[in-house]
Amino acid sequence: MASGRASLWFVAALPLLGCGSGAFTTGSNETPPPPKPSSPAPKVAPKPEPHHVAPRPVSKPATGPFPLVLMHGMGGFNELENLPFTVSYFNGIQADLEAQGEKQVFVTLAPPFDTSENRAAALKPQIESILAKTGAAKVNLIGHSQGGLDARVLASPAGLDMGDLIASVTTVATPHRGTPVADLAFGLVSGLPGPTVSAVTDGFLQLLEDGVYPVKSKPNLFAQGNEMTTSYMATTFNPKYDDAPGVVYASYAGRTNLETGSGDCDDGEYANEPQSVDVPQAFLAATADYLQAQGMNNDGLVPVSSAKWGTFMECVPADHLKEVGMLDQNGADPISGFDHLLFFRSVVARLRAEGL
């Protein structure tokens, strides 16, 4: 990547530029129980393996498997080939899932810099086309960063009311309650030292503007960024876009900056693994430090507490870009051991175990 930065900020599937065309791509012994002890013994839950998959009951019968739809975040793209190497937002994920037997995997494209309302409107015909192409009754939406907010607008009765066509909404590092990084960048925080404000704001704007190539036109960037503030999400977005009945909502968060996730990550369906820690990519260091100073486990952009929506599954040791394999991530991270391909396999395996 020429600039060494990626604009994959608030995705769902940063965590995609010049892509407002509305196109999409296809990928498309059992053992007997041990004898009871003569006296009661304390119950100790076994520690699950990383990203282990356990079926959980759903609220109503499902008739999956349903197609998988990967939705990118702010400033997203599918693939960029006009660089020294090809850059993919969901780096290798579609192909890897197909190699695991998933033949209906799609990647949608939303306007890179716009509100989730406008992005969802551009995504709706793509979802309808996927349903028509596959003959499926529903789809599973998997959104990274702002892509998760787009998915919520698509499903919500107060949004595009597509809940009857959506089996599940899975969000990864989505700022459901906004992020203090946006608050600072939009001048909603005062009393901080100038160097701190400058470092955090510069890092934020670098992700938005410099990205994988210069952004030429950002007519709705202000409205989009404002949508990521904590006040907007608390007073406007969340009160309006209620969850759709019958849709299964689940979420994942990321943590970096050598954070163990103690406290914030302890309430997931899968046990936190504090021994696995991540070092953020350089241009996320200032924002990660700022959020950490506020007492927030975070992935460099989104606090863990903000990423929780529906059933919280787990924290993964990865920054906001590594969660989807940016930039040019291959195999397990040498420090954390996180592998984004194995992570997305586990996300899909959970959906399948639930009949979705």
C-alpha positions in Angstrom: 0.0 0.0 0.0 1.6 3.2 -1.1 0.6 5.2 1.9 1.0 2.4 4.4 -2.5 3.1 5.8 -5.9 1.6 5.2 -9.2 3.3 5.3 -11.3 0.5 6.8 -12.7 2.4 9.6 -16.3 1.8 10.5 -17.3 -1.3 8.6 -19.3 -5.0 7.7 -18.0 -6.1 7.2 -10.5 0.9 6.9 -12.0 -1.8 8.0 -13.3 0.9 0.4 -13.0 3.8 -1.9 -14.7 4.8 -5.2 -17.1 1.9 -4.7 -20.5 3.5 -4.6 -21.6 1.6 -7.6 -23.9 -0.9 -5.8 -22.1 -3.9 -7.3 -21.4 -7.0 -5.4 -19.2 -10.0 -5.9 -20.1 -13.7 -5.5 -18.2 -16.3 -3.8 -20.2 -17.5 -3.3 -18.1 -40.9 20.0 -20.2 -39.8 22.0 -19.0 -41.1 25.4 -21.1 -42.0 28.4 -21.2 -39.4 31.2 -18.8 -40.0 34.1 -20.3 -41.5 37.3 -21.6 -39.1 39.8 -19.3 -38.6 42.8 -20.6 -39.7 46.2 -20.5 -36.1 47.4 -21.1 -32.9 45.5 -18.0 -31.4 43.8 -17.7 -27.9 42.6 -18.5 -27.4 38.9 -15.6 -26.1 36.8 -16.4 -25.0 33.3 -13.8 -26.3 30.8 -11.8 -23.5 29.1 -12.9 -23.4 25.5 -10.4 -23.5 22.7 -9.8 -20.2 20.9 -12.9 -19.3 18.8 -14.5 -22.7 19.6 -18.0 -23.1 18.3 -20.9 -24.2 20.5 -24.5 -24.3 19.3 -26.9 -22.1 21.1 -30.7 -22.2 21.0 -32.4 -19.8 18.7 -35.8 -18.1 19.2 -37.5 -19.9 16.3 -36.7 -22.7 13.9 -34.4 -21.8 11.1 -34.2 -23.3 7.6 -30.6 -22.5 6.7 -28.0 -22.6 5.6 -28.5 -19.1 4.3 -26.1 -17.1 2.1 -23.4 -15.1 3.8 -23.1 -11.4 3.1 -19.9 -9.5 4.1 -20.4 -5.8 4.6 -17.5 -3.4 4.8 -17.1 -0.2 6.9 -16.3 3.4 6.3 -14.1 4.2 3.4 -14.3 0.6 2.2 -13.5 -1.2 -1.0 -13.6 -4.8 -2.3 -10.2 -5.0 -4.0 -7.7 -2.4 -5.2 -5.3 -3.5 -7.9 -3.6 -0.2 -8.8 -1.1 -0.6 -6.0 2.2 -2.5 -5.7 0.1 -5.4 -4.5 -3.6 -6.2 -4.5 -5.4 -5.0 -1.4 -8.6 -6.6 -0.3 -10.8 -5.4 2.5 -12.0 -8.8 3.6 -8.5 -10.1 2.9 -8.8 -13.7 1.5 -11.9 -14.3 3.6 -14.4 -15.0 0.8 -12.1 -17.5 -0.9 -11.2 -19.2 2.3 -14.8 -19.7 3.3 -15.5 -21.1 -0.2 -12.6 -23.5 0.3 -14.3 -24.7 3.5 -17.5 -25.6 1.5 -19.4 -22.3 1.7 -20.5 -21.7 -1.9 -22.8 -18.7 -1.3 -20.5 -16.0 0.0 -21.0 -12.4 -1.2 -19.3 -9.1 -0.6 -21.4 -6.0 -1.0 -20.2 -2.5 -1.8 -21.6 0.6 -0.1 -20.7 4.3 -0.7 -17.4 4.7 1.1 -18.2 8.0 2.8 -21.8 8.4 3.7 -24.3 7.8 6.5 -25.5 4.4 7.3 -29.0 5.4 6.1 -27.7 6.2 2.6 -25.3 3.2 2.6 -28.2 0.9 3.5 -30.3 2.3 0.7 -27.5 1.4 -1.7 -27.1 -2.0 -0.2 -30.8 -3.0 -0.3 -31.0 -3.8 -4.0 -27.8 -5.8 -3.7 -29.3 -7.9 -0.9 -32.5 -8.4 -3.1 -30.3 -9.5 -6.0 -28.5 -12.0 -3.8 -31.8 -13.5 -2.7 -33.0 -13.7 -6.3 -29.8 -15.2 -7.5 -29.6 -17.9 -4.8 -33.3 -18.5 -4.3 -32.7 -18.3 -0.6 -35.4 -17.0 1.7 -33.0 -15.1 3.9 -29.4 -14.0 4.2 -26.9 -13.8 7.1 -25.3 -10.3 7.3 -21.8 -10.0 8.7 -20.7 -6.4 9.1 -17.3 -5.0 10.0 -17.2 -1.6 11.7 -19.8 0.8 10.1 -21.0 -2.2 8.0 -22.7 -3.4 11.2 -24.6 -0.2 11.5 -25.7 -0.5 7.9 -26.9 -4.0 8.6 -29.0 -2.7 11.6 -30.6 -0.1 9.4 -31.4 -2.7 6.7 -33.1 -5.0 9.3 -34.8 -2.5 11.6 -38.6 -1.8 11.2 -37.7 1.9 11.5 -35.1 1.5 8.8 -35.6 -0.4 5.5 -37.6 -3.1 7.4 -35.9 -6.1 5.7 -36.1 -8.3 8.9 -38.2 -10.9 7.2 -35.3 -11.4 4.7 -32.5 -11.4 7.2 -31.8 -14.4 9.4 -29.0 -12.9 11.4 -26.9 -9.7 11.9 -23.3 -10.3 13.1 -21.2 -7.3 13.8 -17.4 -7.1 14.2 -16.0 -4.0 15.9 -19.0 -2.0 15.1 -19.3 1.3 17.1 -22.9 0.7 18.3 -22.4 3.4 21.0 -20.0 5.5 19.0 -16.4 6.1 19.8 -14.6 8.8 21.8 -12.2 9.1 19.0 -14.9 10.7 16.8 -16.0 12.9 19.8 -12.5 14.3 20.0 -12.1 14.7 16.2 -15.4 16.6 16.0 -14.5 19.0 18.8 -16.9 17.5 21.4 -14.1 17.0 24.0 -12.4 19.9 25.7 -9.6 20.4 28.3 -7.1 18.0 26.8 -3.5 18.9 26.0 -3.0 20.2 22.5 -0.6 17.4 21.5 -3.1 14.8 22.5 -5.9 16.3 20.5 -3.6 16.8 17.5 -2.2 13.2 17.6 -5.7 11.6 18.0 -7.3 13.8 15.4 -4.5 13.4 12.9 -4.6 9.7 13.3 -8.4 9.7 12.8 -8.2 11.9 9.7 -5.3 9.9 8.2 -7.5 6.8 8.3 -10.4 8.7 6.7 -8.5 10.7 4.1 -5.2 9.2 3.3 -6.2 5.5 3.3 -5.2 3.3 0.5 -5.4 6.2 -2.0 -6.3 9.9 -1.8 -10.0 10.5 -1.4 -11.2 12.9 -4.1 -14.8 13.5 -3.1 -16.3 13.3 0.4 -19.6 15.1 0.3 -21.1 13.3 3.2 -18.0 12.7 5.3 -19.0 15.1 8.1 -22.4 13.5 8.5 -20.9 10.1 8.4 -18.2 10.9 11.0 -20.7 12.7 13.2 -22.8 9.5 13.2 -19.9 7.8 15.0 -20.0 10.2 18.0 -21.2 8.8 21.3 -23.9 11.5 21.6 -25.4 10.8 18.2 -25.5 7.1 18.7 -27.1 7.5 22.2 -29.7 10.1 21.4 -30.5 9.5 17.7 -29.4 6.3 16.1 -30.0 3.7 18.8 -33.4 5.0 19.9 -34.6 4.9 16.3 -33.2 1.7 14.8 -34.6 -1.0 17.1 -33.8 -4.6 16.4 -36.0 -6.6 14.0 -38.1 -9.4 15.6 -36.9 -12.8 14.7 -33.4 -11.7 13.6 -30.5 -13.2 15.6 -28.1 -10.4 16.7 -24.5 -11.3 17.8 -21.3 -9.2 18.1 -17.6 -9.5 18.4 -15.0 -6.9 19.6 -11.3 -6.4 19.1 -8.6 -5.4 21.6 -5.1 -4.2 21.0 -2.3 -2.1 22.6 -1.2 -5.1 24.7 -4.6 -5.1 26.5 -5.6 -8.3 28.2 -9.3 -7.5 28.0 -9.8 -8.0 31.7 -13.3 -6.8 32.7 -14.6 -5.6 29.4 -14.1 -9.0 27.7 -15.2 -11.3 30.5 -18.9 -11.5 29.6 -18.6 -13.1 26.2 -20.1 -16.5 25.3 -16.5 -17.7 24.7 -13.9 -17.2 27.5 -11.5 -14.3 27.2 -7.9 -15.2 26.6 -5.8 -12.6 28.4 -2.5 -14.3 27.5 -3.1 -13.4 23.9 -2.3 -9.7 23.3 -1.9 -7.5 20.2 0.4 -4.6 19.2 -1.5 -2.1 17.1 -0.3 -1.0 13.7 1.6 2.2 13.9 -1.0 4.6 12.7 -3.5 3.3 15.2 -1.2 3.8 18.2 -2.3 7.3 19.1 -6.0 6.5 19.0 -5.5 3.2 20.9 -3.5 5.1 23.6 -6.2 7.7 23.9 -9.0 5.2 24.4 -6.8 3.2 26.8 -6.2 6.3 28.9 -10.0 6.6 29.2 -10.0 3.1 30.8 -11.4 1.4 27.6 -10.2 -1.8 26.1 -10.3 -1.1 22.4 -9.1 -2.1 19.0 -7.5 1.3 18.2 -10.8 2.8 17.1 -13.8 1.2 18.8 -14.1 0.5 22.5 -15.1 -3.1 23.4 -18.1 -1.7 25.3 -19.3 0.0 22.2 -18.9 -3.1 20.0 -21.4 -5.2 22.0 -24.8 -5.7 20.5 -27.2 -8.6 20.9 -25.4 -11.7 22.2 -21.7 -10.7 22.8 -19.6 -13.6 21.6 -16.0 -12.6 22.4 -13.0 -10.3 22.1 -10.3 -11.1 19.6 -6.7 -10.0 20.1 -6.5 -7.8 17.0 -6.6 -4.1 16.0 -9.3 -2.6 13.8 -7.5 -3.5 10.6 -6.2 -6.9 11.5 -9.7 -8.1 12.3 -10.3 -8.4 8.6 -6.7 -9.1 7.5 -5.6 -5.5 6.7 -3.0 -4.6 5.8 -1.9 -7.6 3.8 -2.1 -9.9 6.8 -1.3 -13.5 6.1 -1.4 -16.4 8.7 -1.3 -16.0 12.4 0.0 -12.7 13.9 3.5 -13.3 15.3 2.6 -11.6 18.6 -1.0 -12.4 19.3 -1.5 -15.5 17.2 -4.7 -14.1 15.8 -5.6 -15.4 12.3 -8.4 -13.5 10.7 -9.3 -16.4 8.4 -9.7 -18.8 11.3 -11.8 -16.2 13.1 -14.2 -15.8 10.2 -14.5 -19.6 9.9 -15.5 -19.6 13.5 -18.1 -16.9 13.0 -19.7 -18.9 10.1 -19.5 -22.2 12.0 -21.5 -20.6 14.9 -24.2 -19.5 12.4 -24.4 -23.0 10.9 -24.5 -24.6 14.3 -27.5 -22.4 15.1 -29.2 -23.5 11.9 -28.8 -20.2 10.2 
